[in-house]
């Protein structure tokens, strides 16, 4: 058994610190969106219904049902640059992860597999990191910022109401419960708002970023953001804590037609990499998807950040393995083995190195340790500003290289040395 401190490991599942941890002066505007019909890039019309996992339930059900909203902060006057950030917060894809895991209380050390609340852990005012416009070392402090909350358990790519039952028959006594996987609908509503902004046509630079589940949302929806800006706009991707290490059964569940997230109607299948997504297996899935997107958008930069032994990503790989085998007790999903840890590490390294070899517009920053999320203060205060375990280069400076095209300090691949803070084996 790996010598992870159990409490510390479980605490990594928290997506944000408790509200009030940061009191920064930011004029964040809360913008509520509603159901509407939108036109996608392939010309098809889509009826979208923004909301969270349980937005359809009445208040007396005791579950969050607030309408969906996102946040916008106007940057410094004259700065025509915009950050579009997809928040993280776990994922669910079956009765065990979507319902049974809700039995796990939200505390400083535990939480369910995903966050179904728009209010909890979805406030940019307390997120810190790149959201902190008051930090002098923040390379994005003067930018316009869009913060997309996450409360749907579908990595921002779902558009389906799925019915689940709790296999342990605790939630709703084992009777059916509808979970609204509407992350894609939420994003598309934000996209419509972006299209209508007066500065959209004059924006010179856009950074599409996301952490954890939001890293996948940023990647899979990158083309739809790219398409709404002028050709001269420089658009880059910054992915944090999402290395794409999955199981075959998870991929078959989520990406086959009729799956719980409804991805048959949300994926940009006209984009290389995504077009053949159903034909990939767990070992080549993320490389094929990312390489196809990166090659298609050859003028854009793609930057990936992770720790070498990301405890949360390893836990989700373990959760996939356990639920694939019928283990529905969420407390037992926490029992990581050395084999799972090493498998995740090796597959992460193989994917990021393959991407960097296949496409020159791809770079990575692999930090030491088991932490999860480095763009925000989700688990470690000020980590975005203090992290420098990869080549002695501060992460904040590496991100600045992504944004500035400094020929003297180009964006390069960086990785921690030695065992990179690997967990101890007995």
C-alpha positions in Angstrom: 0.0 0.0 0.0 1.3 3.5 -0.9 2.2 5.6 2.1 -0.2 8.4 1.3 -1.6 10.1 4.4 -5.2 9.0 4.1 -6.6 12.3 5.3 -4.3 14.4 3.1 -5.1 12.2 0.1 -8.9 12.4 0.5 -8.6 16.1 1.0 -7.2 16.4 -2.5 -10.8 15.7 -3.8 -11.8 19.2 -2.7 -12.0 21.5 -5.7 -11.6 24.8 -3.8 -10.8 26.0 -0.3 -13.7 27.1 1.8 -15.3 30.5 0.9 -13.7 33.4 2.5 -10.1 32.1 2.3 -9.2 34.9 -0.1 -10.5 38.4 0.1 -9.3 39.9 -3.1 -10.9 43.0 -4.6 -12.4 41.8 -7.9 -15.4 43.2 -9.6 -16.8 39.9 -10.7 -20.2 40.1 -12.3 -22.6 37.1 -11.9 -24.4 36.4 -15.2 -27.4 34.1 -15.3 -28.3 32.2 -18.5 -31.4 30.4 -19.6 -32.6 27.8 -22.0 -32.3 28.8 -25.7 -31.6 27.5 -29.1 -28.1 28.0 -30.5 -26.4 27.3 -33.8 -23.3 25.1 -33.7 -20.2 25.4 -35.9 -21.5 22.6 -38.2 -24.6 24.6 -38.9 -27.0 22.5 -36.8 -29.4 24.0 -34.3 -29.2 22.8 -30.7 -31.7 23.4 -27.9 -29.7 23.8 -24.7 -31.0 23.7 -21.2 -28.4 25.2 -18.8 -28.4 24.0 -15.2 -26.7 21.9 -12.6 -27.1 18.2 -11.8 -30.2 18.6 -9.7 -31.6 21.9 -11.0 -34.9 20.3 -11.7 -35.6 19.3 -8.1 -37.7 21.5 -5.8 -36.0 23.2 -2.8 -37.6 20.8 -0.4 -35.6 17.9 -1.9 -32.7 19.3 0.0 -30.4 19.4 -3.1 -29.0 22.3 -5.0 -31.3 23.6 -7.7 -30.2 27.1 -8.5 -30.2 28.2 -12.2 -26.9 28.2 -13.9 -24.7 31.3 -13.9 -21.1 32.2 -14.8 -18.8 35.0 -13.8 -17.2 37.9 -15.7 -14.5 40.4 -14.6 -13.6 43.3 -16.8 -9.9 43.7 -17.1 -7.7 46.8 -17.3 -8.9 49.4 -19.7 -7.4 49.0 -23.1 -6.3 45.4 -22.6 -8.0 43.4 -25.4 -7.2 40.0 -23.9 -9.5 37.4 -22.4 -9.1 34.3 -20.1 -11.9 31.7 -20.5 -11.6 29.3 -17.6 -13.4 26.0 -17.1 -13.7 25.1 -13.4 -13.2 21.5 -12.1 -15.1 19.4 -9.6 -14.9 15.7 -10.3 -17.1 13.5 -12.6 -19.8 10.8 -12.5 -21.0 8.3 -15.1 -22.9 5.5 -13.3 -25.2 5.0 -10.3 -22.3 4.5 -7.9 -20.4 7.7 -8.8 -23.5 9.9 -9.5 -25.6 8.8 -6.5 -23.9 6.4 -4.1 -20.9 8.8 -3.7 -23.3 11.5 -2.5 -23.3 9.6 0.8 -19.8 10.8 1.3 -20.0 14.1 3.2 -18.4 17.3 2.0 -15.9 18.2 4.7 -12.3 19.3 4.7 -11.2 15.7 4.1 -14.0 14.1 2.1 -16.4 14.7 -0.7 -18.5 12.9 -3.4 -17.1 12.0 -6.8 -18.4 15.2 -8.2 -19.8 18.6 -7.1 -23.5 19.1 -8.1 -23.8 22.6 -6.6 -23.4 26.0 -8.4 -22.8 27.8 -5.1 -20.2 25.5 -3.4 -16.6 25.6 -4.7 -17.5 27.7 -7.8 -16.6 31.2 -6.7 -13.7 32.9 -8.5 -13.5 35.5 -5.7 -11.9 32.9 -3.4 -10.1 30.8 -6.0 -6.8 32.6 -5.9 -4.0 31.7 -8.4 -4.6 33.0 -11.9 -8.0 34.5 -10.8 -6.2 36.8 -8.4 -6.1 40.2 -10.2 -4.4 41.8 -7.2 -1.2 39.6 -7.3 1.6 41.5 -8.9 3.2 38.4 -10.4 0.0 37.2 -12.1 0.6 37.4 -15.9 -3.1 37.6 -16.4 -4.0 40.2 -13.8 -5.0 42.8 -16.3 -7.0 40.5 -18.6 -10.7 40.2 -19.0 -11.8 36.9 -17.2 -14.6 34.5 -17.8 -15.1 31.9 -15.1 -17.4 28.9 -16.0 -18.6 27.1 -12.9 -18.9 23.3 -13.0 -21.8 21.4 -11.3 -22.8 18.7 -13.8 -20.3 15.8 -13.4 -19.7 15.6 -17.2 -16.4 17.4 -17.8 -18.3 20.3 -19.5 -19.3 18.0 -22.5 -22.7 16.6 -21.4 -26.2 17.4 -22.8 -28.5 14.7 -21.4 -30.7 14.0 -18.4 -29.8 10.5 -17.3 -31.7 8.3 -14.8 -29.6 6.4 -12.2 -30.3 4.3 -9.2 -28.1 4.0 -6.2 -26.8 0.4 -6.2 -26.5 0.5 -2.3 -30.2 1.7 -2.2 -29.4 4.7 0.1 -30.1 7.7 -2.1 -33.9 7.8 -2.7 -34.2 4.3 -1.3 -32.7 2.9 -4.5 -35.5 4.4 -6.7 -34.6 6.2 -9.9 -33.1 9.7 -9.7 -32.5 12.0 -12.7 -29.1 13.7 -13.0 -28.8 16.6 -15.4 -25.5 16.3 -17.3 -25.7 19.8 -18.9 -22.1 21.0 -18.8 -22.0 21.4 -22.6 -25.3 23.4 -22.5 -23.8 25.6 -19.8 -20.7 26.3 -22.0 -22.7 27.0 -25.1 -24.8 29.5 -23.2 -21.6 31.2 -22.1 -20.3 31.1 -25.7 -23.5 32.8 -27.0 -22.8 35.6 -24.4 -19.2 35.9 -25.6 -20.4 36.2 -29.2 -22.6 39.2 -28.3 -19.9 41.2 -26.5 -18.8 44.4 -28.2 -15.1 43.7 -27.7 -15.3 40.2 -29.2 -14.2 41.4 -32.7 -11.3 43.4 -31.3 -9.8 40.8 -28.9 -6.2 40.2 -29.8 -5.5 37.2 -27.4 -7.5 34.5 -25.7 -6.3 31.9 -23.2 -8.7 28.9 -22.9 -7.8 27.2 -19.6 -9.2 24.6 -17.2 -8.3 22.5 -14.2 -9.1 18.9 -13.4 -12.4 18.1 -15.1 -12.3 21.6 -16.5 -9.0 20.7 -18.3 -11.1 18.3 -20.5 -13.8 20.9 -21.0 -11.3 23.4 -22.2 -9.7 20.9 -24.6 -12.9 19.4 -26.0 -14.6 22.8 -26.5 -11.5 24.6 -27.8 -12.6 24.6 -31.4 -15.9 26.3 -30.5 -14.1 29.1 -28.8 -11.6 29.4 -31.5 -14.3 29.8 -34.1 -16.0 32.9 -32.6 -12.9 35.1 -32.7 -11.3 36.8 -35.6 -8.6 34.9 -37.5 -5.9 37.4 -36.2 -6.7 36.6 -32.5 -4.0 34.5 -30.8 -5.7 31.6 -29.0 -3.9 29.2 -26.7 -4.9 26.3 -24.4 -3.6 25.8 -20.8 -4.6 22.5 -19.4 -4.1 21.8 -15.7 -4.5 18.4 -13.9 -6.1 16.5 -16.8 -3.7 13.9 -18.3 -6.4 11.7 -19.8 -5.6 8.3 -18.1 -8.9 6.4 -18.4 -10.1 2.8 -18.6 -11.7 1.2 -21.6 -15.0 0.7 -19.9 -15.2 4.3 -18.8 -14.6 5.5 -22.4 -17.2 3.0 -23.8 -19.7 4.3 -21.3 -19.2 8.0 -21.9 -18.4 8.2 -25.6 -20.6 5.6 -27.2 -24.0 6.8 -28.6 -26.7 6.7 -26.0 -24.2 7.2 -23.1 -25.1 9.0 -20.0 -23.6 12.4 -21.0 -25.1 12.5 -24.5 -21.8 13.2 -26.1 -23.1 12.1 -29.5 -24.7 15.5 -29.8 -21.9 17.6 -28.1 -18.5 16.6 -29.5 -17.1 18.6 -32.4 -16.7 15.6 -34.6 -15.7 17.7 -37.6 -12.4 18.4 -35.8 -9.5 15.9 -36.3 -8.8 13.9 -33.2 -12.4 14.0 -32.1 -13.8 12.7 -35.4 -12.8 9.1 -34.7 -13.2 9.2 -30.9 -15.3 6.0 -30.7 -12.5 4.0 -32.3 -9.8 4.7 -29.6 -8.9 2.5 -26.7 -7.7 3.6 -23.2 -4.0 3.5 -24.2 -4.2 5.7 -27.3 -7.4 7.8 -26.5 -5.9 11.0 -25.1 -2.9 11.0 -27.5 -5.1 10.7 -30.5 -7.6 13.3 -29.4 -5.1 15.9 -28.3 -2.7 15.4 -31.2 -5.5 15.7 -33.7 -6.7 19.0 -32.2 -3.2 20.3 -31.8 -2.3 19.6 -35.4 -5.6 21.1 -36.7 -4.9 24.3 -34.8 -1.2 24.5 -35.7 -1.0 28.2 -35.1 -2.2 27.9 -31.5 -0.1 26.8 -28.5 -1.1 24.0 -26.2 0.4 23.8 -22.7 -0.2 21.0 -20.3 0.5 21.1 -16.5 0.4 18.3 -14.0 2.2 16.9 -11.1 4.1 13.6 -11.6 2.1 11.7 -9.1 -1.3 13.6 -9.1 -3.2 12.0 -6.2 -6.7 13.0 -7.5 -6.0 11.8 -11.0 -4.8 8.5 -9.6 -7.9 8.2 -7.4 -10.1 8.7 -10.4 -8.3 6.0 -12.3 -8.8 3.7 -9.3 -12.5 4.7 -9.1 -12.9 3.7 -12.7 -11.2 0.4 -12.1 -13.2 -0.3 -9.0 -16.6 0.5 -10.5 -15.7 -1.4 -13.7 -15.4 -4.4 -11.4 -18.6 -3.7 -9.6 -17.2 -2.2 -6.4 -19.9 0.4 -5.4 -18.6 1.4 -2.0 -17.0 4.9 -2.5 -14.9 4.6 0.7 -13.1 1.6 -0.9 -12.2 3.5 -4.0 -9.6 5.4 -1.8 -7.5 2.3 -1.5 -4.7 3.1 -4.0 -2.2 0.4 -4.9 1.4 0.9 -6.1 0.4 -0.7 -9.4 -2.3 2.0 -10.0 0.1 4.8 -9.1 2.9 3.6 -11.4 0.4 2.9 -14.2 -1.0 6.4 -14.0 2.5 8.0 -13.9 3.8 6.0 -16.9 0.8 6.6 -19.0 0.8 10.3 -18.2 4.4 10.5 -19.2 3.9 8.6 -22.4 1.0 10.8 -23.5 2.6 14.1 -22.8 5.9 13.1 -24.5 4.1 11.7 -27.5 2.2 14.9 -27.9 5.3 17.0 -27.7 7.0 14.9 -30.3 4.1 14.9 -32.7 3.3 18.6 -32.7 5.8 21.4 -32.2 3.1 23.7 -30.8 2.8 21.5 -27.6 4.7 21.9 -24.4 4.4 20.5 -20.9 5.3 21.4 -17.3 5.5 18.3 -15.0 5.9 19.3 -11.4 7.0 17.1 -8.5 4.7 15.6 -5.9 1.1 14.3 -5.5 -0.7 17.6 -5.6 -3.7 18.4 -7.9 -4.4 21.7 -9.6 -1.8 24.3 -9.9 -3.5 27.3 -11.6 -5.7 27.9 -8.5 -5.2 27.7 -4.8 -7.5 24.7 -4.7 -5.3 22.5 -2.5 -2.1 24.5 -1.9 -2.2 28.2 -1.2 -0.3 30.3 -3.8 1.0 27.2 -5.6 0.8 29.0 -9.0 3.3 31.5 -7.7 5.6 29.2 -5.7 5.8 26.1 -7.9 9.3 25.7 -9.4 10.2 22.0 -9.2 10.4 21.6 -13.0 13.8 22.8 -14.1 13.8 25.5 -11.4 11.5 27.6 -13.5 8.5 29.1 -11.7 5.2 28.0 -13.1 3.9 31.6 -13.3 6.9 32.5 -15.5 6.4 29.4 -17.7 2.7 30.5 -18.2 4.0 34.0 -19.0 6.2 32.5 -21.7 3.0 30.9 -23.2 1.4 34.3 -23.3 4.3 36.5 -24.5 6.3 34.7 -27.2 9.6 35.9 -25.7 12.3 34.7 -28.1 14.9 34.9 -25.4 12.7 32.8 -23.0 10.7 30.4 -25.2 8.1 28.0 -23.9 9.9 24.7 -23.4 9.1 21.2 -22.0 10.0 21.1 -18.3 10.0 18.2 -15.8 11.0 17.6 -12.2 14.1 15.5 -11.6 14.7 12.1 -10.0 11.6 10.4 -8.5 9.7 13.7 -8.7 8.3 13.3 -5.2 6.9 9.9 -5.7 4.9 8.4 -2.8 6.8 6.0 -0.7 6.4 2.3 -1.0 6.6 0.0 2.1 
